[in-house]
């Protein structure tokens, strides 16, 4: 088994030697569909485009006062947690946020600190919440990213709107999407790990639960009844416990900051952890990945890793 463990470590080493970058490269302009296919999609490599969305009116329009005027009376889904971590491991359980329906104007009051409220608030509901909950804002952004749509031969599965407090954190995870993450205002801070680092990233099974806020502002953690355990990553890349997860010492995380007007291409199956400046506003486009040989190879590596972790 030690020989197998050395082999999967070598997979990650070869990826870094052969094609992965030591840092996230910047492009001065978006790639053509052909360039994107050849240089980024096929090798599964991230990049950041400068001034990628400077032509969007959202860049100049989306102030809090404009958002309050356009959608302040709209009832939207808001994730509320005591610690900023939604969909994350907490005290041995996989805990999801309290999903609260509230007027967007009331949410902005919290973000702008015009009123105090217990917990950390984050508009982060996915499943295309921009089109479903904020239709008044659609004219201020593109409905899709043309070069990506042409390269993939399909439109996005979802377009999501993100706005929250600086304490809101997205725990380390991966998605089965080609992700274009566009920052309208503020900054997003990403920690990225390639799929080939999977052998170094721990997964465990956790009882699913949700936060529930009480009248006194305290939070309870309520188990989801009759639910299967959820596989999730218990490691915090900001402060990894190497005594508990020694294999993570072989991982090579990349750090990048995406600023207003910039776009991050986050390839499918890349692990990512996200923080943000207070009040950061972003929109992302999820394009479904192709379930081709790349996916097969990742599933094989994932299976081998699970076997090794049982030894």
Residue pairs with C-beta under 8 A, 6 or more apart in sequence:
1 308
1 311
4 304
4 308
5 199
5 308
8 199
8 301
8 304
8 305
8 308
9 199
9 250
11 196
11 199
11 301
12 194
12 196
12 197
12 199
12 200
12 250
12 251
12 252
15 194
15 196
16 22
16 252
19 43
19 45
20 45
20 194
20 196
21 45
21 254
22 254
23 254
23 256
24 46
24 47
24 48
24 192
24 254
24 256
24 264
25 47
25 48
26 47
26 48
26 49
26 50
27 47
27 48
27 49
27 50
28 49
28 50
28 51
29 49
29 50
29 51
30 49
30 52
30 145
30 147
30 263
31 39
31 40
31 147
32 147
33 147
33 148
33 150
33 151
34 151
36 147
36 148
36 151
37 151
39 45
40 46
40 47
40 265
40 267
41 151
41 152
41 178
41 267
44 194
44 195
44 267
44 268
44 269
44 270
44 294
45 267
46 192
46 254
46 264
46 265
46 266
46 267
46 270
47 264
47 265
48 256
48 258
48 262
48 263
48 264
48 265
49 262
49 263
49 265
50 261
50 262
51 261
51 262
52 182
52 261
52 262
52 263
53 59
53 141
53 142
53 182
53 184
53 261
53 262
53 263
54 261
56 140
56 141
56 142
56 182
56 184
57 139
57 140
58 137
58 140
58 141
58 184
58 283
59 184
59 185
59 260
59 261
61 140
62 137
62 140
62 184
62 185
62 281
64 108
64 111
64 112
64 279
67 104
67 108
67 137
68 104
68 105
68 108
70 136
70 137
71 104
71 134
71 136
71 137
72 103
72 104
72 105
72 108
73 103
73 104
73 105
74 103
74 104
74 133
74 134
74 136
75 101
75 102
75 103
75 104
76 101
76 102
76 103
76 104
76 107
76 123
76 125
76 129
76 133
76 134
77 99
77 100
77 101
77 123
77 125
77 129
77 133
78 99
78 100
78 101
78 102
78 107
78 121
78 122
78 123
79 86
79 97
79 98
79 99
79 100
79 121
79 122
79 123
79 124
79 125
79 164
79 168
80 97
80 98
80 99
80 100
80 119
80 120
80 121
80 122
80 211
80 213
81 95
81 97
81 98
81 119
81 120
81 122
81 168
81 211
81 219
82 118
82 119
82 120
82 211
82 213
82 219
83 90
83 120
83 167
84 120
84 122
84 165
84 167
84 168
84 169
85 95
85 169
85 171
86 96
86 97
86 122
86 124
86 168
86 170
87 94
87 95
87 96
87 97
87 170
87 171
87 173
88 94
88 95
88 169
88 171
88 232
89 95
89 171
89 204
89 206
89 232
89 233
89 234
90 221
91 221
92 206
92 207
93 206
93 207
93 208
93 209
93 221
93 223
94 206
94 207
94 208
94 209
94 229
94 230
94 232
95 208
95 209
95 210
95 211
95 221
96 208
96 209
96 210
96 211
97 122
97 210
97 211
98 119
98 210
98 211
98 212
98 213
98 219
99 125
104 123
107 121
107 123
108 114
109 115
110 117
110 121
110 165
111 121
111 163
111 164
111 165
111 278
111 279
112 279
118 213
118 217
118 218
118 219
119 211
119 213
119 217
119 219
120 164
120 165
120 167
120 168
121 164
121 165
121 168
122 162
122 163
122 164
122 165
122 168
123 129
123 161
123 162
123 163
123 164
124 160
124 162
124 164
124 168
124 170
125 133
125 160
126 158
126 160
126 286
127 158
127 160
128 157
128 158
128 159
128 160
129 160
129 161
130 137
130 138
130 141
130 159
130 160
130 161
130 283
131 138
131 159
133 161
134 161
137 161
141 159
141 182
141 283
143 155
143 159
144 155
144 156
144 159
144 285
145 156
145 180
145 263
145 285
148 156
148 178
148 180
148 285
148 287
149 155
149 156
149 287
152 178
152 287
154 287
154 288
155 287
156 285
156 286
156 287
157 177
157 286
157 287
157 288
158 285
158 286
159 283
159 284
159 285
159 286
160 283
160 284
160 286
161 281
161 282
161 283
162 276
162 280
162 281
162 282
162 283
162 284
163 279
163 280
163 281
163 282
164 276
164 279
164 280
165 278
165 279
166 275
166 276
166 277
166 278
166 279
166 280
168 276
169 273
169 274
169 275
170 272
170 273
170 274
170 275
171 232
171 233
171 236
171 273
172 191
172 193
172 201
172 233
172 235
172 236
172 237
172 271
172 272
172 273
173 232
173 233
173 271
173 272
174 195
174 269
174 270
174 271
174 272
175 268
175 269
175 286
176 268
176 269
176 288
176 289
177 268
177 286
177 287
177 288
177 289
178 265
178 266
178 267
178 268
178 286
178 287
178 288
178 289
179 264
179 265
179 266
179 267
179 268
179 284
179 285
179 286
179 287
180 263
180 264
180 265
180 266
180 284
180 285
180 287
181 188
181 258
181 263
181 264
181 266
181 282
181 284
182 262
182 263
182 282
182 283
182 284
182 285
183 258
183 259
183 260
183 261
183 262
183 263
183 280
183 281
183 282
184 260
184 281
184 282
184 283
185 260
185 279
185 280
185 281
186 260
186 276
186 277
186 278
186 279
186 280
186 281
186 282
187 257
187 258
187 259
187 260
187 276
187 277
187 280
188 257
188 258
188 264
188 274
188 275
188 276
188 277
188 280
188 282
189 255
189 256
189 257
189 274
189 275
189 276
190 255
190 256
190 257
190 258
190 264
190 266
190 272
190 273
190 274
191 237
191 238
191 253
191 254
191 255
191 272
191 273
191 274
192 253
192 254
192 255
192 256
192 266
192 270
192 271
192 272
193 201
193 237
193 251
193 252
193 253
193 254
193 270
193 271
193 272
194 270
194 271
195 269
195 270
195 271
195 298
195 301
196 301
197 250
197 251
197 252
197 271
198 271
198 298
198 301
198 302
198 305
199 247
199 250
199 301
199 304
199 305
199 308
200 247
200 248
200 249
200 250
200 251
201 233
201 235
201 248
201 251
201 271
202 233
202 234
202 235
202 245
202 247
202 248
202 309
203 231
203 232
203 233
203 306
204 231
204 232
204 234
205 229
205 230
205 231
206 229
206 230
206 231
206 232
206 234
207 223
207 224
207 227
207 229
208 223
208 224
208 227
208 228
208 229
208 230
209 221
209 222
209 223
209 224
210 221
210 222
210 224
211 219
211 220
211 221
211 222
212 219
212 220
212 221
212 222
213 219
214 220
233 271
234 245
235 241
235 245
235 248
237 253
237 273
238 273
240 248
242 248
242 249
256 264
258 264
266 272
268 289
269 289
269 294
269 295
269 298
276 282
289 295
